């Protein structure tokens, strides 16, 4: 239970879908007791080779819901097979595809074996049968009334409180009167951000609930999406309804190279990436009189070593002259950082306009 003054949400993490998942039928493989020649290696004893509809019906008719078998498809020509599954006292047939790299699949999900596929499918079919109203609401959730608004407001308030403490300790944010803050990563951030969530379809371990609708993320694989920057999780459909208020968290960032600039600055609460600051500090200290400072390339191995150090150690990475005597590897690392930004400094939207302005 989560409570917040003025929040329209009182019960967070509703367990209805979780309870229904536990009630869903379990897979019951129909074992083939005959030796099937040329059996595909992706199938086990639940593969029956060529079966007629009559034979398949006879095998499944007296079995409980969840019983299944895999057989050759007459129209598949080896490109796909047929999964015959008993559910809700009816026999259903599905085209079952196989990929040597990704395994068995019916739609977008991938499975190691037919039993895992059936187990996941039975849960979805059962929920669609027993909870169509709940599933339909996933596409119409009001973001302003979601539990996530309650949790996210708390996170934003905590960040604002932390920034207030920093300001009280270090003084004004005026960069002219406070040189310390000018070079510090502790900058004030607004209570509201305008960053989109970076959602990616994810397989979750353990019990997880959607942070928009508060319903259980059912299934065994690829149950929902997770934001790579702040860690918020949601149903695939619910992820489309989130506002642009991602608050990046350092524990979810994979280093600093290749990280979108807005995400990095929000996570570090800074106005400049520390990679740029550290590299330029070294250049100003020992490279201003070096010929071809940003033109000549340094050794690739040393540039990669700097990249790994900055990704691993962050602002504590050692870029001193004792560690890297050649200033060209420092400038090479800076150029690499800028080159692999997902969104370049001159954005894709602005670049054509800049070219047009140059040609005028």
Buried (B, 14 or more C-beta within 10 A) or exposed (E): EBEBEEBEBEEBBBBEBBEBBEEBBEBBBBEBEEEBEEBEEBBBEBBBBEBEEEEBEEBBEEBEBBBBBBBBBEEBEEEBBBBBBBBEEEBEEBBBBBEEEEBBBBEEBBBEBBBBBBBBBBBBBBBEEBBEEBBEBBEEBEEEEBBBBBBBBEBBEEBBEEBEEBBEEEEEBEEEEBEEBBEBBBBEBEEEBEBBBBBEBBEBEEEBBBBBBBBBBBBBBBBBBBBBBBBBBBBBBBBBBBBEBBBBBEEBBEEBBBBBBBBBBBBBBBBBBBBEBBBBEBBEEBBEEBEEBEEEEBEEEBBBBBBEBBBEEBEEBEBEEEEBEBBBBBBBBBBBBBEEBEEEEEEEEEEEEEEEEEEE
